Amino acid sequence: MPDISLVIPLYNEQESLGELYEWIARVMQQESLSYEMIFVDDGSTDDSWQVISELAATHPQVRALRFNRNYGKSAALDAGFRAAGGQVVITLDADLQDSPDEIPALYRMVQKEGYDLVSGWKKKRHDPLSKTVPSRFFNLVTRLISGIKLHDFNCGLKAYRQEVVKNLNLYGEMHRYIPVLAKWQGFSRIGEKVVVHRKRKYGTTKFGLERFIFGFLDLLTITFVSKFRKRPMHFFGTFGVLSFLFGFAATAWLVWQKIDAVYISKIPVSREVVEQPLFFLALVAIIIGVQLFLAGFIAELLARQAATHKEYLIIDKLGS
C-alpha cells in the first residue's frame, strides 16, 4: 500500500500534464514517500489521454481512468477515490494552480496529526472578482449551515484518510461540499491549511458563473438528503400531518359554526360552509397533507430499496 494516492481529475489539460507529473515526482522523491498518481480523464477532447498514456508507459506510479464523455468533477473524483489504495488520498487540479509542494504538509496533518480531512485554503487567490466575491459568499453560507469552520470548501487541494474517501458517494456537483458530506458521515476531525494558489499557466478555466447558482442548489440538496435520506417520512410526514390537522380543525370549526347558527342560536340567515374562503383553504390543506404523507411513505420504500448507481462510464484504464 503506497503512502499517498494522488487523485487528479482533468478535462483538456494536455499542456500541463507532463510538467505536473515531473513536479509531483520530484516532491515525492525528496520526501521519500511512496505514491501512486491516478489521472481521471473526464472525457477530454484534446490529446490529454495520449499524454497520460505516454507517462504510464514509462512510469509505473501512473494510473489512469478515462470516461467516455464529460461527466463533471464529482464523477471524476468518485472514480478516482474508488481506485485509490494509498493510506492518505490527496486531490489536486491538473491545471498547475495547485502546488504539489503542499503535499508533504497535507500528508503529515492526516497521518501524524490525526485529521480525517484537511482542506486547502487559497487565502490569496489569482482569480477575477467575478469568481472570488461569489465564492466568499457561498463559503460563508456553507459555514453557517454546516457548522464547519473552513474558509474555502471548494479548494481542489485536499487530503483525506482512506476511510473517508471510501465512504463518500459523489454525484452531480457535490464535490464542492465534500467536507460537509464527510462530516455527516461521521468524520468530524476536519482541518484547514493555507496553500499557495498559482496563476493559470495554460488554457482557460472550465467553470462559469452558473456554478454558483448550481452550488447553492447543491447545498440545499445535500442538507436535505444528508438529514432525511434514511428517514424521509420524518420530513414529509411531519408537514403532512400538520397540514392535515390544520385543514381538519378549520373544517370542523366551520361546520360547528353552521350547526350553532342553525340549531342552537337559531340565526335566521347564515352563510353556507362552502361560501367561506376558509373552507377552501382547509380543503387544500387536507389534500396537501395527505399528499405529503403519501410522498413520505413512498420515499421510505425507495430509501429501503435504493441501490448504489454510478452515473459515469469508464472506457479505458492504465496501470494496475
C-alpha positions in Angstrom: 0.0 0.0 0.0 1.6 3.3 -1.0 1.8 6.2 1.4 -0.1 8.5 -0.8 -2.7 8.2 -3.6 -2.8 11.4 -5.7 -6.2 11.7 -7.5 -6.1 14.2 -10.3 -9.3 14.9 -12.3 -8.7 16.7 -15.6 -10.5 17.9 -18.7 -8.5 19.2 -21.6 -5.2 19.9 -19.8 -2.7 18.4 -22.2 -0.2 21.2 -21.9 0.2 20.9 -18.1 0.2 17.1 -17.5 3.9 16.5 -18.2 5.0 19.4 -16.0 2.7 18.4 -13.3 4.0 14.8 -13.2 7.6 16.0 -13.0 6.8 18.3 -10.2 5.0 15.7 -8.2 7.6 13.1 -8.8 10.3 15.5 -7.6 8.5 16.3 -4.4 7.8 12.6 -3.6 11.4 11.7 -4.2 12.6 14.5 -1.9 10.3 13.3 0.9 10.9 9.6 0.3 7.2 8.9 0.1 5.7 6.0 -1.9 2.9 7.1 -4.1 0.5 6.4 -7.0 -0.7 9.0 -9.4 -4.3 8.5 -10.6 -5.3 10.7 -13.5 -9.0 10.7 -14.3 -9.7 12.0 -17.8 -13.2 13.4 -17.7 -13.9 13.0 -21.4 -11.2 15.3 -22.7 -11.4 16.2 -26.4 -7.7 17.2 -26.8 -4.6 15.0 -26.5 -4.7 14.6 -22.7 -5.2 10.9 -22.8 -2.3 10.4 -25.2 -0.1 12.4 -22.9 -1.2 10.3 -19.9 -0.7 7.0 -21.9 2.9 8.0 -22.6 3.5 8.8 -18.9 2.0 5.5 -17.8 4.1 3.6 -20.3 7.4 4.8 -18.7 6.4 5.5 -15.1 4.8 2.6 -13.1 3.4 5.0 -10.5 1.0 6.4 -13.0 -2.5 5.0 -13.3 -5.4 6.5 -15.2 -9.1 6.2 -15.9 -10.9 7.6 -18.9 -14.6 8.5 -19.2 -16.5 8.2 -22.5 -17.7 11.8 -22.1 -17.5 14.7 -19.8 -19.4 13.9 -16.6 -18.0 16.6 -14.3 -15.6 16.8 -11.4 -17.7 14.9 -8.9 -17.8 11.8 -11.1 -14.1 12.0 -11.7 -13.3 12.3 -8.0 -15.6 9.4 -7.2 -14.0 7.1 -9.7 -10.5 8.2 -8.5 -11.4 7.6 -4.9 -12.7 4.1 -5.6 -9.4 3.3 -7.4 -7.1 4.8 -4.7 -5.2 2.4 -2.5 -3.0 4.8 -0.5 -3.1 5.4 3.2 -3.7 9.1 2.5 -5.6 10.3 -0.6 -4.7 13.8 -1.9 -6.6 15.6 -4.6 -5.3 18.4 -6.7 -6.3 20.0 -10.0 -4.3 19.4 -13.2 -4.1 23.0 -14.3 -0.9 23.7 -12.1 -2.8 26.2 -10.0 -2.5 23.8 -7.0 1.1 23.5 -5.9 2.5 19.9 -5.3 4.9 21.4 -2.8 1.9 21.4 -0.4 1.6 17.6 -0.5 4.0 16.6 2.3 2.5 19.0 4.8 -1.0 17.8 4.0 0.1 14.2 4.3 1.6 14.8 7.8 -1.5 16.6 9.0 -3.6 13.5 8.2 -1.1 10.8 9.1 0.6 12.4 12.1 -1.9 14.9 13.5 -4.9 12.6 13.1 -7.2 14.7 10.9 -9.8 12.9 8.8 -9.7 15.6 6.2 -7.6 18.6 5.5 -8.9 21.3 3.1 -6.6 23.8 1.4 -7.4 27.5 1.8 -6.4 29.7 -1.1 -6.0 32.8 1.1 -4.5 34.8 -1.7 -6.3 33.9 -5.0 -5.3 34.8 -8.5 -8.8 34.9 -9.8 -11.1 37.8 -11.0 -13.6 39.4 -8.7 -16.4 37.7 -10.6 -15.2 34.4 -9.1 -13.8 35.5 -5.7 -16.8 37.5 -4.5 -19.4 34.9 -5.1 -17.0 32.3 -3.7 -16.7 34.1 -0.4 -20.5 34.4 -0.2 -21.1 30.7 -0.7 -18.3 29.7 1.7 -20.0 31.9 4.3 -23.4 30.4 3.7 -21.9 26.9 3.9 -20.1 27.6 7.1 -23.3 28.8 8.7 -25.4 25.8 7.5 -22.8 23.1 8.2 -21.0 24.5 11.2 -17.7 23.6 9.7 -15.1 26.4 10.1 -13.5 26.3 6.7 -12.7 29.3 4.5 -12.6 27.5 1.2 -14.8 24.5 0.8 -14.2 24.2 -2.9 -10.4 24.2 -2.9 -9.2 21.3 -5.1 -6.2 20.6 -2.9 -7.4 18.3 -0.1 -6.1 15.4 1.9 -8.1 12.5 3.3 -7.7 9.4 5.3 -8.5 6.4 3.1 -11.6 5.5 5.1 -13.1 8.9 4.3 -13.0 8.6 0.5 -14.2 5.0 0.6 -17.4 6.2 2.4 -18.2 9.1 0.2 -20.7 8.9 -2.7 -20.2 11.8 -5.0 -22.6 12.7 -7.9 -23.9 15.8 -9.7 -21.8 18.7 -8.4 -21.3 17.5 -4.8 -17.5 17.9 -5.0 -18.0 21.5 -3.7 -19.2 20.2 -0.4 -17.1 17.2 0.3 -16.2 18.4 3.9 -20.0 18.7 4.6 -20.6 15.2 3.3 -17.6 13.8 5.3 -18.9 15.4 8.5 -22.3 13.9 8.1 -20.7 10.5 7.5 -19.1 10.9 11.0 -15.7 12.1 10.0 -15.6 15.3 12.2 -11.8 15.9 12.5 -11.6 18.4 9.7 -8.7 20.8 9.4 -7.5 23.6 7.1 -4.2 24.7 5.7 -3.3 27.8 3.9 -2.0 26.8 0.4 -0.4 28.7 -2.5 -2.7 29.5 -5.4 -0.9 29.9 -8.6 -1.9 31.8 -11.7 -3.2 29.6 -14.5 -0.3 28.8 -16.9 -2.1 27.0 -19.7 -5.6 27.0 -21.1 -8.7 28.6 -19.6 -11.0 27.8 -16.7 -13.6 25.2 -17.2 -16.2 26.7 -14.8 -18.5 29.6 -15.4 -20.7 31.8 -13.2 -23.5 29.3 -13.4 -21.6 27.1 -10.9 -22.5 29.4 -8.1 -26.2 29.1 -8.8 -25.8 25.3 -9.0 -23.6 25.4 -6.0 -26.3 27.0 -3.8 -28.9 24.4 -5.0 -26.5 21.6 -4.3 -26.0 22.9 -0.8 -29.8 22.8 -0.2 -29.8 19.3 -1.7 -27.1 17.8 0.5 -28.5 19.5 3.5 -31.9 17.8 2.9 -30.6 14.5 1.7 -28.0 14.1 4.5 -30.6 14.8 7.2 -33.5 12.9 5.8 -32.2 10.4 3.3 -32.8 7.4 5.6 -35.9 8.8 7.2 -37.8 10.8 4.6 -41.1 10.2 6.4 -39.8 12.4 9.3 -39.8 15.4 6.9 -42.8 14.7 4.6 -44.8 13.1 7.3 -44.4 15.9 9.8 -45.5 18.6 7.4 -48.2 16.3 6.0 -49.7 15.7 9.4 -49.6 19.4 10.4 -51.2 20.4 7.2 -53.9 17.7 7.6 -54.6 18.7 11.2 -54.9 22.4 10.3 -57.4 21.6 7.5 -59.4 19.2 9.6 -59.6 21.6 12.5 -60.6 24.5 10.2 -63.3 22.4 8.6 -64.6 21.2 11.9 -64.8 24.8 13.2 -66.8 25.9 10.2 -69.2 23.0 10.5 -69.7 23.7 14.2 -70.4 27.4 13.4 -73.1 26.3 10.9 -74.6 23.9 13.4 -74.6 26.5 16.2 -76.2 29.1 13.9 -79.0 26.9 12.7 -79.9 24.7 15.6 -78.6 26.4 18.8 -78.6 30.2 18.2 -81.4 30.0 15.7 -79.9 32.6 13.4 -82.4 33.0 10.5 -79.7 33.8 7.9 -76.2 32.4 8.0 -73.5 31.8 5.4 -73.1 28.3 3.9 -69.9 26.5 4.8 -68.9 26.2 1.2 -69.3 30.0 0.7 -66.5 30.8 3.1 -62.9 31.2 1.9 -61.5 29.4 4.9 -63.4 26.2 3.8 -61.4 26.1 0.6 -58.1 26.8 2.4 -58.9 24.0 4.8 -59.8 21.6 1.9 -56.5 22.4 0.2 -54.6 21.9 3.4 -56.2 18.4 3.9 -55.3 17.4 0.3 -51.7 18.6 0.6 -51.4 16.9 4.0 -52.5 13.6 2.5 -50.2 14.0 -0.5 -47.2 14.8 1.7 -47.8 11.8 3.9 -48.0 9.6 0.9 -44.9 11.1 -0.6 -43.1 10.3 2.7 -44.4 6.8 2.6 -43.2 6.2 -1.0 -39.8 7.8 -0.2 -39.4 5.4 2.7 -40.0 2.5 0.4 -37.5 3.8 -2.1 -34.9 4.6 0.5 -35.1 1.0 1.8 -34.7 -0.4 -1.7 -32.2 2.1 -3.1 -29.1 0.6 -4.7 -25.8 2.4 -5.5 -25.8 3.5 -9.1 -22.9 5.1 -10.9 -23.6 7.9 -13.4 -20.3 7.6 -15.3 -18.8 5.0 -17.8 -15.1 4.2 -17.7 -13.9 3.2 -21.2 -10.2 2.7 -20.6 -7.7 2.1 -17.8 -4.0 2.3 -17.3 -2.0 0.7 -14.5 -2.9 -2.0 -12.1 
